[in-house]
Amino acid sequence: MATRVRDADRSPFNAIGVLQLNFDNGNTYHGTGALINSTTILTCAHNLTDRGQGVVAKVASINFFPAYNQQPFPVTNNCQVNQGCYRASCAFASQRYKDGEQDWDIGLIKLAQPIQRDF
């Protein structure tokens, strides 16, 4: 049986965080991502598309909250590093996923500034 991580702020758990994804159609969703270095997050392509709406909406902005392990999910329109929020500068989803190949559900997010802590 799985056990909830009690101290998500310690390595290696602090490399995983919550994504706040704001789409150009006004919808906001949350997903997860894992840091693979201080500025790059590995996530799923399905986090970067709004497939359920009939049209693939574009991500307007992404905020990342490393080591966030609580409810409710964070929501902010004013992402500040001193509040534990890191803004993304760009994101990439596999074209093969967009073309319908579910096995290519891979995405990368690049942060606007590096996370300055051990993870």
C-alpha positions as CSV (number, residue, x, y, z in Angstrom):
1,M,0.0,0.0,0.0
2,A,1.3,3.5,-0.9
3,T,2.2,5.9,1.9
4,R,2.0,9.6,1.5
5,V,5.4,11.4,1.6
6,R,5.4,13.4,4.8
7,D,8.4,15.6,4.1
8,A,8.2,16.5,0.4
9,D,10.7,19.3,0.8
10,R,13.6,16.8,1.2
11,S,15.5,15.2,-1.7
12,P,14.6,13.3,-3.8
13,F,10.9,14.1,-3.3
14,N,11.4,17.9,-3.7
15,A,12.1,17.4,-7.4
16,I,8.4,16.6,-7.9
17,G,6.0,19.5,-8.0
18,V,2.6,20.8,-9.0
19,L,2.0,22.5,-12.3
20,Q,-0.6,25.2,-12.7
21,L,-1.5,25.3,-16.4
22,N,-3.5,28.3,-17.7
23,F,-4.9,27.8,-21.2
24,D,-5.8,30.5,-23.8
25,N,-9.5,29.4,-23.6
26,G,-9.6,30.5,-19.9
27,N,-9.4,27.0,-18.3
28,T,-6.9,26.3,-15.6
29,Y,-5.7,22.8,-14.8
30,H,-3.2,21.2,-12.5
31,G,-0.7,18.4,-13.2
32,T,2.6,17.1,-12.0
33,G,6.2,17.4,-13.2
34,A,9.6,16.4,-12.1
35,L,12.8,18.5,-12.3
36,I,15.5,16.9,-14.4
37,N,17.8,19.9,-13.8
38,S,17.4,23.4,-12.3
39,T,15.4,24.8,-15.2
40,T,13.8,21.8,-17.0
41,I,10.7,19.9,-16.0
42,L,9.7,16.5,-17.4
43,T,5.9,16.1,-17.6
44,C,3.3,14.5,-19.8
45,A,2.1,16.0,-23.1
46,H,-1.5,15.6,-21.9
47,N,-0.7,18.3,-19.3
48,L,0.1,20.7,-22.1
49,T,-3.0,20.2,-24.2
50,D,-6.7,20.8,-23.5
51,R,-7.9,17.7,-25.3
52,G,-11.3,17.4,-23.7
53,Q,-12.6,20.6,-25.2
54,G,-12.8,19.4,-28.9
55,V,-10.1,21.8,-29.9
56,V,-6.5,21.7,-28.7
57,A,-6.1,24.9,-26.7
58,K,-2.7,26.4,-26.2
59,V,-1.1,26.8,-22.9
60,A,-1.0,30.6,-22.1
61,S,1.2,30.3,-19.0
62,I,2.6,27.7,-16.6
63,N,3.5,28.0,-13.0
64,F,5.6,25.4,-11.1
65,F,5.5,24.7,-7.4
66,P,8.3,22.3,-6.4
67,A,7.8,20.0,-3.4
68,Y,4.1,21.1,-3.1
69,N,2.4,18.2,-1.3
70,Q,-1.0,19.5,0.0
71,Q,-4.5,20.4,-0.9
72,P,-6.0,22.5,-2.3
73,F,-3.8,23.0,-5.4
74,P,-2.0,26.3,-5.6
75,V,-3.5,29.0,-7.8
76,T,-1.9,32.3,-8.5
77,N,-2.0,35.0,-11.1
78,N,1.1,36.6,-9.7
79,C,3.8,34.0,-9.6
80,Q,6.6,35.0,-7.2
81,V,9.8,32.9,-6.4
82,N,9.7,34.1,-2.8
83,Q,6.3,32.4,-2.5
84,G,7.6,29.1,-4.0
85,C,6.3,29.7,-7.5
86,Y,8.4,29.5,-10.7
87,R,7.1,30.7,-14.1
88,A,7.8,28.7,-17.2
89,S,9.3,30.4,-20.3
90,C,8.3,27.7,-22.8
91,A,6.9,24.2,-23.1
92,F,7.2,21.4,-25.7
93,A,4.9,18.4,-26.3
94,S,5.7,15.6,-28.6
95,Q,4.2,16.0,-32.1
96,R,3.6,12.3,-32.2
97,Y,1.3,12.6,-29.2
98,K,-0.5,15.5,-30.9
99,D,-0.9,13.3,-34.0
100,G,-2.7,10.7,-31.8
101,E,0.1,8.3,-30.7
102,Q,-0.7,8.0,-27.0
103,D,2.7,6.2,-26.4
104,W,4.4,9.6,-27.0
105,D,2.8,11.3,-24.0
106,I,5.9,13.3,-23.2
107,G,6.4,17.0,-22.5
108,L,9.2,19.3,-21.3
109,I,8.9,22.7,-19.6
110,K,11.7,25.2,-19.4
111,L,11.6,27.6,-16.4
112,A,12.3,31.3,-16.8
113,Q,14.9,31.1,-14.0
114,P,16.7,28.3,-12.2
115,I,15.6,26.8,-8.9
116,Q,18.4,27.6,-6.5
117,R,18.2,24.6,-4.1
118,D,19.3,21.0,-3.9
119,F,16.9,18.5,-5.5
